Amino acid sequence: MKLYMNRASPFARKVRIAVRELGLTGRVQEADTAVSPVAANETLGRDNPLVKIPTLVTDEGDTLYDSRVICEYCDGLNRKSRLFPAAGPQRIAALRRQALADGALDAAVLCRYELALRPEALRWPDWIAGQKAKVFGVLDLLEAETGRFGEEFNIGQIGAACVCGYLDFRFPDWNWRSGRPQLAAWFERISRRPSVAETTPP
């Protein structure tokens, strides 16, 4: 299988963590791929008309996107370890946390694009503040729920780790740990997990 990815992408990181947790590294070739909302990548575009990463080309030649679909597909390849609980309240909780994390990452990536790509004179501070508020709202909810994580590391916790890691990588000045001691302590511990440590952005 071929995974179009970029080490800076938090969504690609989510898939890369899942691949490692599931013991699939030997089956997945990681293809470092540059993408930009203002410059098309024609090679990626041939496999994914959205021209977004991550994109997975399976052994059968099917193309999968986005990270949610790819992670669940990979989970189905290894029945010994389920990142997606099969059914019931545990599955709903994991999917809800994944949705929270994806929403926070969407907002953070939009802020990154606004600050890194848009000319300074055209930036909209109120819009940036609105996206940042979404991120911090998710962080506050994760802080309240971290005590219930225990040793569990399913797709919900993977998403939470990617949020914290992306904020450290792109927005260290946001000081997300302030007022969130439980989430900060959990992330410090989970950052030592091999799948998380190996996928830390450069």
N, C-alpha and C positions, 0 to 999 in steps of 0.2 A: 504494500500500500504506500501511497505517496501523500504526505501531508504538506501542503503549502502553508508556511508559517513564517513568523518573524519573532525573534526573541523579545522584542519590545512590546508585542501585542499581548494584552492581558487575556483576550479571548483565545488566542493561540496557546497561551500558557495553560489555560484551563484544560485544553485537549492534551497538551504535552504531559501535564501532571496525571491525567486520567490514564494515558497510555502507559506510563511508568507504574502506576498503582495496579494496573491490570496485567503487567508482565508482557506487554506487547511491543516493547522497544525493538526487538529483533524483526518484527513484521512491518514496522512503519519507518519509511525513509522520510526524514525531515528535509524539506526543500526551503531554504531561507529565501524569502520573497519580499520584495519592496512593493508597498502599495501607498497610494496617496489619493485623497478625494479630488485632486485637481490634475492628476496625471495618470492616464490609463496604463495598466500592465497587460499587454496584449497576450502574453503567454498564459497568465492566470485567467484572463478573460475567455480563452478558448474552453476552459473547463468550468468556469463559474461566471455567468453573465453579470453577476453583481460585482465582480472584481474585488472580492473581499476575502480576508483571511480570518480564521482558518478555513481551508477547503481540503477535503480528503477524497482522493481517488482510490477506490477499493480495488482489490485483486480482480474483481469481475469487471472493472472498468466503469463502475457507477461513480458519480460525483456527488458528494454529500456536503452540505453546509446548512446551518451555521454551527457554532460550537455545541449547542444543545443537542442537535441531531447527531453530530459526530460522536460526542461523548456517550450517548445512549447506544449508538451502533457498536462502539468499541466495548461497552459494557456487555452487550449481548454475545460478544466473541469469547468471553471468559466467564463461565457460570460459577466459578469458585469464589469470586469476589464481586459483589454487586455494589456499584456506586449509586445505582438507582434501585431503592427498595421495590420489591415486586408489587405490593399493593397495600392499601389501608392507610392509616394516619401517618406512618413513617414515610411512605412515598410522597404523600401530599406535603408533609413538612419539608422534605428534601427539595421537592420541586419549587415550593414557595421560596425557600432560601436561595435557590438557584436564580429564580426570577428577580429577587431583590438584588442579588449580586450583579446580575446582568444589567439591571436598570441603573445601578450605581456606576458600573463601568461605562455604560453608554454615555451617561452624563459627564463622567470624568474625561472620556476620550473627546467628547465635543468641546470641553473646556481646553483640552490640549490643542485641538485643531484651531480653535479661536485664537489662542495665545501664540501658537507657533507659526500658523500659516496666514492668518488674516492680517493685513496691514494695520499697524497700531491705530492709525487715525479712524479706522472703520470698526474697531472693536466696540462691543456693546457691554459695558460693565454690569448693567442690571441683568442681562441674560446670563452672563458668567456667574453672577451671584445666585441666580435661580438654579442653575445646574449644580453648583456647589452645595446649595441647601438640600437638594435631593440626595447627594452623596452623604452628607452628614446625617440626614434623617435615617438612612439605611444603617450607617455606623452606630447610631444610637440604639436602633432596634437590635442589631447584632450584639451590642454590649449587654443588653437586657437578656439575651438568649444564650450567650456564650457559656454560662454556667451549666447549661443542659447539654452541651456538646459531648462531654466525657471524652472517651477515646474514639468516638465515631468520626469517620472521615469519608463521608459520602459526597455526592455532587454539590450539596449545599455548603458544606465546609470547604470544599475545593474552591467554590466561587468566592466565599468570604476571604480565603487566603489570597486569591488573585486581586481582590479589591484592595486589601491592605498593602500588598506588594506593589501594586501599580501606583498607589498614592505615595509610597516611599520613593519610588522610581521617578515619577514625574512631578509630584507636588509635595516635596518635603517641607516646604514652608507652610503648608496647611496644618501641620501639627495635629494630625488626626488622633493621636494617642491621648491628647489632653482630655481629661474627664472620662476616659474609657479604659480604666485599668484592667478589667477582666479581658476585654478584647485584645488589648496590647500584650498581656501575659500569654494568652492563648496563641497569638501570632508569633511571639518569640519562640514558644515551644514548638509550634508546628513548622516553623521555618527550618528547623533542624531535621525534619523528615526528609529522607533522600529525594523523593519525587519533587518536593518543594525547593529544596536547596539546589538541585541540579537544573532547575528551570528559572532561577533568579535572573531578572533582566540584567544585561551587561551594564 
